[in-house]
Amino acid sequence: LLAQDESQEVFALTTMGECFEGKSSFTEAIIRYKRALNCEQITREETLLLYFLLGAAFEHLGDVSEALYFYEKVVKRNPKFRDVDLKVAELRPRLIKRAR
């Protein structure tokens, strides 16, 4: 019901995504996070959080390339957000190894 209220839609979708993550349903979480990103009323802070959550979900799925893509979007906006700079530093070498 909360997701049907435009003023609460981003919060509701983000919370649903986090619940799916808690159940290890990372694909379902990603769907909710991406829907939240497409909400018109999303704030800059919410966007930053969703990019981070998307990075984490893709990392759990083993998709280093997608995880790095979203983490780097966070780094560009706020390099100290939830130690995202450390996540990027950890994942970059893994991506390079896979490319070889």
N, C-alpha and C positions, 0 to 999 in steps of 0.2 A: 504494500500500500504506500509506503514511504517513497518508493521509486516513482510513483505516479504524480507526486508533488514536485513541480519543477524546481522549487527552492531547495528541496532535499534530495533530488535525484542523484547528484554526484556522490553525496555522502552514502546514500542507500546502495548504489552500485558498488562503491568502494568497499563497503562493509560486507556485501554479499561476496565479493571477490575474495576478501580476507577469510571469510568462512569457508569458501571452497578450497582455498589454500590450506587451511587448517585440516581439511579432510583429504589432502593430497590430490585434489582435483584441479591441477594447475591449468589445464586447458579451459575449464569452466571459469576459473579466476581471470584468466587473460581475456576472455570474452567480456566479462563484466567491466574490467579495467578499461578496455578499449571503448566500450559503450560510454563509460563515464567521461573519457577524454573527449568524446564527441558532443557532450552536452554544451549548449550555448552559454550557460551561466557559470561555467567552470572558472575558478580563480587560478592565479599564477601558482599559489602554494599547493593547491589540489593537483594541478598539472605536474608539478615537481614530484609530489608523493606518488602519483600514478606512474610516472616514468620509472621511478625507483622500484615500485611494486612489480611492474612489468619486467624489469631487469631481473629481479629476484625469481619471479615465476619461470621465466625462460631459463635461468640458471638451474633451477630445480629440474627442469625438463632436459637438461644437458645441451641446450642450444646456446653455446657460447657466443656465437655471432650475434644473435638477437639480444641476448643479455647485455653484451657489450654495447650494442647500438643504443639501448635505452639508458644504461648507466652513463654513457658518454653524453647523452642529452641532459642528464642531471648535472654532470660535471661542468658543462658549459654554463649552466645557470647558477650553480652553487657547489663548488668543489668540496666543501666540507660537510655537505648534507649526509648525515648518517654514515660517515666514513666511506662514501661512494668512491672517493679517490683511491682508497685501498683496494676496493673491489675491482676497479678498472686495472690497477697495477697487477693484480693477481690473474685476471682473465686474459689480458693482452698476450702474455707469453703462451698461454694454452691455445689461443687462436692461431698464433704464428706457427706453433708446432704442428697443428692440424693442416696448415697450408702447405707444409713441406712434403 
